Amino acid sequence: MIIQQNSYRPKVFMVWGGVLISSHGKTTLRFVEPGAKINSNYYINNILKSFLRRDVPRLF
């Protein structure tokens, strides 16, 4: 009997999710671009602004 084993590295990804849950739903997950350098500018422009623009009006 031959057992074949596949070894591979799982893909790595980073995701942001808020812990806010309201009666209107929960925050949307936001995936960080592969290889992105997470600094204050990236966070504000790609995570926070999207959260404020899309989730806040829907949840409140």
mmCIF file of the N, C-alpha and C atoms, coordinates in Angstrom:
data_MODEL
# 
_entry.id   MODEL 
# 
loop_
_atom_site.group_PDB 
_atom_site.id 
_atom_site.type_symbol 
_atom_site.label_atom_id 
_atom_site.label_alt_id 
_atom_site.label_comp_id 
_atom_site.label_asym_id 
_atom_site.label_entity_id 
_atom_site.label_seq_id 
_atom_site.pdbx_PDB_ins_code 
_atom_site.Cartn_x 
_atom_site.Cartn_y 
_atom_site.Cartn_z 
_atom_site.occupancy 
_atom_site.B_iso_or_equiv 
_atom_site.pdbx_formal_charge 
_atom_site.auth_seq_id 
_atom_site.auth_comp_id 
_atom_site.auth_asym_id 
_atom_site.auth_atom_id 
_atom_site.pdbx_PDB_model_num 
ATOM 1   N N  . MET A 1 1  ? 0.845   -1.174 0.000  1.00 0.00 ? 1  MET A N  1 
ATOM 2   C CA . MET A 1 1  ? 0.000   0.000  0.000  1.00 0.00 ? 1  MET A CA 1 
ATOM 3   C C  . MET A 1 1  ? 0.894   1.241  0.000  1.00 0.00 ? 1  MET A C  1 
ATOM 4   N N  . ILE A 1 2  ? 0.633   2.134  -0.907 1.00 0.00 ? 2  ILE A N  1 
ATOM 5   C CA . ILE A 1 2  ? 1.398   3.382  -0.996 1.00 0.00 ? 2  ILE A CA 1 
ATOM 6   C C  . ILE A 1 2  ? 0.483   4.522  -0.580 1.00 0.00 ? 2  ILE A C  1 
ATOM 7   N N  . ILE A 1 3  ? 0.955   5.276  0.380  1.00 0.00 ? 3  ILE A N  1 
ATOM 8   C CA . ILE A 1 3  ? 0.205   6.453  0.832  1.00 0.00 ? 3  ILE A CA 1 
ATOM 9   C C  . ILE A 1 3  ? 0.912   7.677  0.297  1.00 0.00 ? 3  ILE A C  1 
ATOM 10  N N  . GLN A 1 4  ? 0.194   8.450  -0.451 1.00 0.00 ? 4  GLN A N  1 
ATOM 11  C CA . GLN A 1 4  ? 0.772   9.658  -1.027 1.00 0.00 ? 4  GLN A CA 1 
ATOM 12  C C  . GLN A 1 4  ? 0.378   10.842 -0.161 1.00 0.00 ? 4  GLN A C  1 
ATOM 13  N N  . GLN A 1 5  ? 1.371   11.612 0.194  1.00 0.00 ? 5  GLN A N  1 
ATOM 14  C CA . GLN A 1 5  ? 1.114   12.774 1.049  1.00 0.00 ? 5  GLN A CA 1 
ATOM 15  C C  . GLN A 1 5  ? 1.446   14.037 0.277  1.00 0.00 ? 5  GLN A C  1 
ATOM 16  N N  . ASN A 1 6  ? 0.504   14.925 0.241  1.00 0.00 ? 6  ASN A N  1 
ATOM 17  C CA . ASN A 1 6  ? 0.733   16.221 -0.393 1.00 0.00 ? 6  ASN A CA 1 
ATOM 18  C C  . ASN A 1 6  ? 1.076   17.227 0.680  1.00 0.00 ? 6  ASN A C  1 
ATOM 19  N N  . SER A 1 7  ? 2.202   17.837 0.531  1.00 0.00 ? 7  SER A N  1 
ATOM 20  C CA . SER A 1 7  ? 2.547   18.890 1.492  1.00 0.00 ? 7  SER A CA 1 
ATOM 21  C C  . SER A 1 7  ? 2.537   20.216 0.746  1.00 0.00 ? 7  SER A C  1 
ATOM 22  N N  . TYR A 1 8  ? 1.873   21.144 1.292  1.00 0.00 ? 8  TYR A N  1 
ATOM 23  C CA . TYR A 1 8  ? 1.783   22.463 0.688  1.00 0.00 ? 8  TYR A CA 1 
ATOM 24  C C  . TYR A 1 8  ? 1.648   23.482 1.797  1.00 0.00 ? 8  TYR A C  1 
ATOM 25  N N  . ARG A 1 9  ? 1.950   24.670 1.461  1.00 0.00 ? 9  ARG A N  1 
ATOM 26  C CA . ARG A 1 9  ? 1.812   25.763 2.418  1.00 0.00 ? 9  ARG A CA 1 
ATOM 27  C C  . ARG A 1 9  ? 0.453   26.407 2.209  1.00 0.00 ? 9  ARG A C  1 
ATOM 28  N N  . PRO A 1 10 ? -0.294  26.557 3.260  1.00 0.00 ? 10 PRO A N  1 
ATOM 29  C CA . PRO A 1 10 ? -1.594  27.215 3.104  1.00 0.00 ? 10 PRO A CA 1 
ATOM 30  C C  . PRO A 1 10 ? -1.406  28.679 2.721  1.00 0.00 ? 10 PRO A C  1 
ATOM 31  N N  . LYS A 1 11 ? -2.339  29.185 1.965  1.00 0.00 ? 11 LYS A N  1 
ATOM 32  C CA . LYS A 1 11 ? -2.281  30.604 1.612  1.00 0.00 ? 11 LYS A CA 1 
ATOM 33  C C  . LYS A 1 11 ? -2.529  31.428 2.861  1.00 0.00 ? 11 LYS A C  1 
ATOM 34  N N  . VAL A 1 12 ? -1.817  32.506 2.960  1.00 0.00 ? 12 VAL A N  1 
ATOM 35  C CA . VAL A 1 12 ? -1.928  33.376 4.124  1.00 0.00 ? 12 VAL A CA 1 
ATOM 36  C C  . VAL A 1 12 ? -2.719  34.607 3.716  1.00 0.00 ? 12 VAL A C  1 
ATOM 37  N N  . PHE A 1 13 ? -3.613  35.022 4.572  1.00 0.00 ? 13 PHE A N  1 
ATOM 38  C CA . PHE A 1 13 ? -4.351  36.244 4.303  1.00 0.00 ? 13 PHE A CA 1 
ATOM 39  C C  . PHE A 1 13 ? -4.636  36.944 5.617  1.00 0.00 ? 13 PHE A C  1 
ATOM 40  N N  . MET A 1 14 ? -4.882  38.236 5.510  1.00 0.00 ? 14 MET A N  1 
ATOM 41  C CA . MET A 1 14 ? -5.196  39.038 6.681  1.00 0.00 ? 14 MET A CA 1 
ATOM 42  C C  . MET A 1 14 ? -6.583  39.630 6.469  1.00 0.00 ? 14 MET A C  1 
ATOM 43  N N  . VAL A 1 15 ? -7.354  39.638 7.526  1.00 0.00 ? 15 VAL A N  1 
ATOM 44  C CA . VAL A 1 15 ? -8.720  40.137 7.423  1.00 0.00 ? 15 VAL A CA 1 
ATOM 45  C C  . VAL A 1 15 ? -9.023  41.004 8.636  1.00 0.00 ? 15 VAL A C  1 
ATOM 46  N N  . TRP A 1 16 ? -9.857  42.021 8.431  1.00 0.00 ? 16 TRP A N  1 
ATOM 47  C CA . TRP A 1 16 ? -10.296 42.893 9.518  1.00 0.00 ? 16 TRP A CA 1 
ATOM 48  C C  . TRP A 1 16 ? -11.780 42.660 9.705  1.00 0.00 ? 16 TRP A C  1 
ATOM 49  N N  . GLY A 1 17 ? -12.175 42.497 10.943 1.00 0.00 ? 17 GLY A N  1 
ATOM 50  C CA . GLY A 1 17 ? -13.589 42.348 11.256 1.00 0.00 ? 17 GLY A CA 1 
ATOM 51  C C  . GLY A 1 17 ? -13.905 43.106 12.527 1.00 0.00 ? 17 GLY A C  1 
ATOM 52  N N  . GLY A 1 18 ? -14.937 43.886 12.492 1.00 0.00 ? 18 GLY A N  1 
ATOM 53  C CA . GLY A 1 18 ? -15.344 44.617 13.680 1.00 0.00 ? 18 GLY A CA 1 
ATOM 54  C C  . GLY A 1 18 ? -16.113 43.720 14.634 1.00 0.00 ? 18 GLY A C  1 
ATOM 55  N N  . VAL A 1 19 ? -16.133 44.072 15.877 1.00 0.00 ? 19 VAL A N  1 
ATOM 56  C CA . VAL A 1 19 ? -16.861 43.283 16.868 1.00 0.00 ? 19 VAL A CA 1 
ATOM 57  C C  . VAL A 1 19 ? -18.250 43.856 17.128 1.00 0.00 ? 19 VAL A C  1 
ATOM 58  N N  . LEU A 1 20 ? -18.626 44.847 16.369 1.00 0.00 ? 20 LEU A N  1 
ATOM 59  C CA . LEU A 1 20 ? -19.920 45.493 16.536 1.00 0.00 ? 20 LEU A CA 1 
ATOM 60  C C  . LEU A 1 20 ? -21.020 44.660 15.891 1.00 0.00 ? 20 LEU A C  1 
ATOM 61  N N  . ILE A 1 21 ? -22.005 44.312 16.661 1.00 0.00 ? 21 ILE A N  1 
ATOM 62  C CA . ILE A 1 21 ? -23.177 43.613 16.140 1.00 0.00 ? 21 ILE A CA 1 
ATOM 63  C C  . ILE A 1 21 ? -24.399 44.393 16.611 1.00 0.00 ? 21 ILE A C  1 
ATOM 64  N N  . SER A 1 22 ? -25.242 44.785 15.677 1.00 0.00 ? 22 SER A N  1 
ATOM 65  C CA . SER A 1 22 ? -26.451 45.523 16.039 1.00 0.00 ? 22 SER A CA 1 
ATOM 66  C C  . SER A 1 22 ? -27.666 44.740 15.563 1.00 0.00 ? 22 SER A C  1 
ATOM 67  N N  . SER A 1 23 ? -28.827 45.269 15.815 1.00 0.00 ? 23 SER A N  1 
ATOM 68  C CA . SER A 1 23 ? -30.050 44.599 15.369 1.00 0.00 ? 23 SER A CA 1 
ATOM 69  C C  . SER A 1 23 ? -30.175 44.620 13.844 1.00 0.00 ? 23 SER A C  1 
ATOM 70  N N  . HIS A 1 24 ? -29.347 45.427 13.182 1.00 0.00 ? 24 HIS A N  1 
ATOM 71  C CA . HIS A 1 24 ? -29.382 45.531 11.721 1.00 0.00 ? 24 HIS A CA 1 
ATOM 72  C C  . HIS A 1 24 ? -28.334 44.655 11.051 1.00 0.00 ? 24 HIS A C  1 
ATOM 73  N N  . GLY A 1 25 ? -27.536 43.954 11.825 1.00 0.00 ? 25 GLY A N  1 
ATOM 74  C CA . GLY A 1 25 ? -26.522 43.082 11.233 1.00 0.00 ? 25 GLY A CA 1 
ATOM 75  C C  . GLY A 1 25 ? -25.186 43.215 11.936 1.00 0.00 ? 25 GLY A C  1 
ATOM 76  N N  . LYS A 1 26 ? -24.138 42.834 11.242 1.00 0.00 ? 26 LYS A N  1 
ATOM 77  C CA . LYS A 1 26 ? -22.788 42.917 11.788 1.00 0.00 ? 26 LYS A CA 1 
ATOM 78  C C  . LYS A 1 26 ? -21.869 43.562 10.765 1.00 0.00 ? 26 LYS A C  1 
ATOM 79  N N  . THR A 1 27 ? -20.678 43.896 11.184 1.00 0.00 ? 27 THR A N  1 
ATOM 80  C CA . THR A 1 27 ? -19.742 44.547 10.277 1.00 0.00 ? 27 THR A CA 1 
ATOM 81  C C  . THR A 1 27 ? -19.312 43.581 9.179  1.00 0.00 ? 27 THR A C  1 
ATOM 82  N N  . THR A 1 28 ? -18.929 44.140 8.059  1.00 0.00 ? 28 THR A N  1 
ATOM 83  C CA . THR A 1 28 ? -18.455 43.370 6.926  1.00 0.00 ? 28 THR A CA 1 
ATOM 84  C C  . THR A 1 28 ? -16.972 43.071 7.107  1.00 0.00 ? 28 THR A C  1 
ATOM 85  N N  . LEU A 1 29 ? -16.559 41.872 6.736  1.00 0.00 ? 29 LEU A N  1 
ATOM 86  C CA . LEU A 1 29 ? -15.134 41.548 6.780  1.00 0.00 ? 29 LEU A CA 1 
ATOM 87  C C  . LEU A 1 29 ? -14.420 42.291 5.667  1.00 0.00 ? 29 LEU A C  1 
ATOM 88  N N  . ARG A 1 30 ? -13.247 42.761 5.966  1.00 0.00 ? 30 ARG A N  1 
ATOM 89  C CA . ARG A 1 30 ? -12.436 43.460 4.977  1.00 0.00 ? 30 ARG A CA 1 
ATOM 90  C C  . ARG A 1 30 ? -11.094 42.756 4.865  1.00 0.00 ? 30 ARG A C  1 
ATOM 91  N N  . PHE A 1 31 ? -10.782 42.308 3.667  1.00 0.00 ? 31 PHE A N  1 
ATOM 92  C CA . PHE A 1 31 ? -9.545  41.579 3.434  1.00 0.00 ? 31 PHE A CA 1 
ATOM 93  C C  . PHE A 1 31 ? -8.442  42.550 3.047  1.00 0.00 ? 31 PHE A C  1 
ATOM 94  N N  . VAL A 1 32 ? -7.287  42.343 3.631  1.00 0.00 ? 32 VAL A N  1 
ATOM 95  C CA . VAL A 1 32 ? -6.124  43.183 3.359  1.00 0.00 ? 32 VAL A CA 1 
ATOM 96  C C  . VAL A 1 32 ? -5.414  42.618 2.139  1.00 0.00 ? 32 VAL A C  1 
ATOM 97  N N  . GLU A 1 33 ? -4.989  43.499 1.247  1.00 0.00 ? 33 GLU A N  1 
ATOM 98  C CA . GLU A 1 33 ? -4.310  43.084 0.029  1.00 0.00 ? 33 GLU A CA 1 
ATOM 99  C C  . GLU A 1 33 ? -3.031  42.330 0.375  1.00 0.00 ? 33 GLU A C  1 
ATOM 100 N N  . PRO A 1 34 ? -2.742  41.238 -0.332 1.00 0.00 ? 34 PRO A N  1 
ATOM 101 C CA . PRO A 1 34 ? -1.507  40.493 -0.067 1.00 0.00 ? 34 PRO A CA 1 
ATOM 102 C C  . PRO A 1 34 ? -0.281  41.388 -0.243 1.00 0.00 ? 34 PRO A C  1 
ATOM 103 N N  . GLY A 1 35 ? 0.618   41.327 0.691  1.00 0.00 ? 35 GLY A N  1 
ATOM 104 C CA . GLY A 1 35 ? 1.847   42.105 0.627  1.00 0.00 ? 35 GLY A CA 1 
ATOM 105 C C  . GLY A 1 35 ? 1.703   43.553 1.047  1.00 0.00 ? 35 GLY A C  1 
ATOM 106 N N  . ALA A 1 36 ? 0.520   43.951 1.467  1.00 0.00 ? 36 ALA A N  1 
ATOM 107 C CA . ALA A 1 36 ? 0.307   45.346 1.858  1.00 0.00 ? 36 ALA A CA 1 
ATOM 108 C C  . ALA A 1 36 ? 1.030   45.649 3.162  1.00 0.00 ? 36 ALA A C  1 
ATOM 109 N N  . LYS A 1 37 ? 1.607   46.825 3.222  1.00 0.00 ? 37 LYS A N  1 
ATOM 110 C CA . LYS A 1 37 ? 2.236   47.284 4.451  1.00 0.00 ? 37 LYS A CA 1 
ATOM 111 C C  . LYS A 1 37 ? 1.155   47.996 5.258  1.00 0.00 ? 37 LYS A C  1 
ATOM 112 N N  . ILE A 1 38 ? 0.848   47.465 6.425  1.00 0.00 ? 38 ILE A N  1 
ATOM 113 C CA . ILE A 1 38 ? -0.217  48.031 7.246  1.00 0.00 ? 38 ILE A CA 1 
ATOM 114 C C  . ILE A 1 38 ? 0.363   49.137 8.108  1.00 0.00 ? 38 ILE A C  1 
ATOM 115 N N  . ASN A 1 39 ? 0.017   50.346 7.760  1.00 0.00 ? 39 ASN A N  1 
ATOM 116 C CA . ASN A 1 39 ? 0.396   51.503 8.567  1.00 0.00 ? 39 ASN A CA 1 
ATOM 117 C C  . ASN A 1 39 ? -0.856  52.354 8.738  1.00 0.00 ? 39 ASN A C  1 
ATOM 118 N N  . SER A 1 40 ? -0.704  53.489 9.370  1.00 0.00 ? 40 SER A N  1 
ATOM 119 C CA . SER A 1 40 ? -1.886  54.317 9.641  1.00 0.00 ? 40 SER A CA 1 
ATOM 120 C C  . SER A 1 40 ? -2.578  54.765 8.357  1.00 0.00 ? 40 SER A C  1 
ATOM 121 N N  . ASN A 1 41 ? -1.817  55.100 7.322  1.00 0.00 ? 41 ASN A N  1 
ATOM 122 C CA . ASN A 1 41 ? -2.434  55.534 6.063  1.00 0.00 ? 41 ASN A CA 1 
ATOM 123 C C  . ASN A 1 41 ? -3.245  54.412 5.425  1.00 0.00 ? 41 ASN A C  1 
ATOM 124 N N  . TYR A 1 42 ? -2.687  53.219 5.381  1.00 0.00 ? 42 TYR A N  1 
ATOM 125 C CA . TYR A 1 42 ? -3.412  52.085 4.800  1.00 0.00 ? 42 TYR A CA 1 
ATOM 126 C C  . TYR A 1 42 ? -4.676  51.814 5.604  1.00 0.00 ? 42 TYR A C  1 
ATOM 127 N N  . TYR A 1 43 ? -4.549  51.785 6.920  1.00 0.00 ? 43 TYR A N  1 
ATOM 128 C CA . TYR A 1 43 ? -5.696  51.483 7.775  1.00 0.00 ? 43 TYR A CA 1 
ATOM 129 C C  . TYR A 1 43 ? -6.812  52.511 7.576  1.00 0.00 ? 43 TYR A C  1 
ATOM 130 N N  . ILE A 1 44 ? -6.460  53.785 7.584  1.00 0.00 ? 44 ILE A N  1 
ATOM 131 C CA . ILE A 1 44 ? -7.464  54.842 7.426  1.00 0.00 ? 44 ILE A CA 1 
ATOM 132 C C  . ILE A 1 44 ? -8.122  54.765 6.057  1.00 0.00 ? 44 ILE A C  1 
ATOM 133 N N  . ASN A 1 45 ? -7.320  54.659 4.999  1.00 0.00 ? 45 ASN A N  1 
ATOM 134 C CA . ASN A 1 45 ? -7.851  54.718 3.638  1.00 0.00 ? 45 ASN A CA 1 
ATOM 135 C C  . ASN A 1 45 ? -8.566  53.447 3.189  1.00 0.00 ? 45 ASN A C  1 
ATOM 136 N N  . ASN A 1 46 ? -8.130  52.292 3.645  1.00 0.00 ? 46 ASN A N  1 
ATOM 137 C CA . ASN A 1 46 ? -8.679  51.041 3.130  1.00 0.00 ? 46 ASN A CA 1 
ATOM 138 C C  . ASN A 1 46 ? -9.593  50.299 4.096  1.00 0.00 ? 46 ASN A C  1 
ATOM 139 N N  . ILE A 1 47 ? -9.476  50.563 5.367  1.00 0.00 ? 47 ILE A N  1 
ATOM 140 C CA . ILE A 1 47 ? -10.298 49.852 6.347  1.00 0.00 ? 47 ILE A CA 1 
ATOM 141 C C  . ILE A 1 47 ? -11.305 50.806 6.991  1.00 0.00 ? 47 ILE A C  1 
ATOM 142 N N  . LEU A 1 48 ? -10.809 51.829 7.643  1.00 0.00 ? 48 LEU A N  1 
ATOM 143 C CA . LEU A 1 48 ? -11.666 52.718 8.426  1.00 0.00 ? 48 LEU A CA 1 
ATOM 144 C C  . LEU A 1 48 ? -12.668 53.487 7.564  1.00 0.00 ? 48 LEU A C  1 
ATOM 145 N N  . LYS A 1 49 ? -12.214 54.083 6.466  1.00 0.00 ? 49 LYS A N  1 
ATOM 146 C CA . LYS A 1 49 ? -13.137 54.846 5.613  1.00 0.00 ? 49 LYS A CA 1 
ATOM 147 C C  . LYS A 1 49 ? -14.218 53.949 5.026  1.00 0.00 ? 49 LYS A C  1 
ATOM 148 N N  . SER A 1 50 ? -13.836 52.749 4.646  1.00 0.00 ? 50 SER A N  1 
ATOM 149 C CA . SER A 1 50 ? -14.814 51.802 4.116  1.00 0.00 ? 50 SER A CA 1 
ATOM 150 C C  . SER A 1 50 ? -15.833 51.423 5.184  1.00 0.00 ? 50 SER A C  1 
ATOM 151 N N  . PHE A 1 51 ? -15.365 51.200 6.394  1.00 0.00 ? 51 PHE A N  1 
ATOM 152 C CA . PHE A 1 51 ? -16.264 50.881 7.506  1.00 0.00 ? 51 PHE A CA 1 
ATOM 153 C C  . PHE A 1 51 ? -17.228 52.034 7.764  1.00 0.00 ? 51 PHE A C  1 
ATOM 154 N N  . LEU A 1 52 ? -16.714 53.246 7.824  1.00 0.00 ? 52 LEU A N  1 
ATOM 155 C CA . LEU A 1 52 ? -17.562 54.407 8.103  1.00 0.00 ? 52 LEU A CA 1 
ATOM 156 C C  . LEU A 1 52 ? -18.549 54.677 6.973  1.00 0.00 ? 52 LEU A C  1 
ATOM 157 N N  . ARG A 1 53 ? -18.127 54.464 5.743  1.00 0.00 ? 53 ARG A N  1 
ATOM 158 C CA . ARG A 1 53 ? -18.965 54.749 4.580  1.00 0.00 ? 53 ARG A CA 1 
ATOM 159 C C  . ARG A 1 53 ? -20.038 53.672 4.365  1.00 0.00 ? 53 ARG A C  1 
ATOM 160 N N  . ARG A 1 54 ? -19.703 52.400 4.599  1.00 0.00 ? 54 ARG A N  1 
ATOM 161 C CA . ARG A 1 54 ? -20.639 51.321 4.269  1.00 0.00 ? 54 ARG A CA 1 
ATOM 162 C C  . ARG A 1 54 ? -21.361 50.729 5.468  1.00 0.00 ? 54 ARG A C  1 
ATOM 163 N N  . ASP A 1 55 ? -20.640 50.481 6.547  1.00 0.00 ? 55 ASP A N  1 
ATOM 164 C CA . ASP A 1 55 ? -21.251 49.764 7.669  1.00 0.00 ? 55 ASP A CA 1 
ATOM 165 C C  . ASP A 1 55 ? -21.996 50.666 8.641  1.00 0.00 ? 55 ASP A C  1 
ATOM 166 N N  . VAL A 1 56 ? -21.444 51.807 8.967  1.00 0.00 ? 56 VAL A N  1 
ATOM 167 C CA . VAL A 1 56 ? -22.073 52.667 9.977  1.00 0.00 ? 56 VAL A CA 1 
ATOM 168 C C  . VAL A 1 56 ? -23.483 53.078 9.568  1.00 0.00 ? 56 VAL A C  1 
ATOM 169 N N  . PRO A 1 57 ? -23.713 53.574 8.339  1.00 0.00 ? 57 PRO A N  1 
ATOM 170 C CA . PRO A 1 57 ? -25.090 53.943 7.977  1.00 0.00 ? 57 PRO A CA 1 
ATOM 171 C C  . PRO A 1 57 ? -26.058 52.750 8.014  1.00 0.00 ? 57 PRO A C  1 
ATOM 172 N N  . ARG A 1 58 ? -25.570 51.580 7.675  1.00 0.00 ? 58 ARG A N  1 
ATOM 173 C CA . ARG A 1 58 ? -26.417 50.389 7.652  1.00 0.00 ? 58 ARG A CA 1 
ATOM 174 C C  . ARG A 1 58 ? -26.716 49.881 9.058  1.00 0.00 ? 58 ARG A C  1 
ATOM 175 N N  . LEU A 1 59 ? -25.777 50.024 9.976  1.00 0.00 ? 59 LEU A N  1 
ATOM 176 C CA . LEU A 1 59 ? -25.932 49.458 11.312 1.00 0.00 ? 59 LEU A CA 1 
ATOM 177 C C  . LEU A 1 59 ? -26.599 50.394 12.309 1.00 0.00 ? 59 LEU A C  1 
ATOM 178 N N  . PHE A 1 60 ? -26.648 51.689 11.989 1.00 0.00 ? 60 PHE A N  1 
ATOM 179 C CA . PHE A 1 60 ? -27.214 52.627 12.967 1.00 0.00 ? 60 PHE A CA 1 
ATOM 180 C C  . PHE A 1 60 ? -28.378 53.366 12.390 1.00 0.00 ? 60 PHE A C  1 
# 
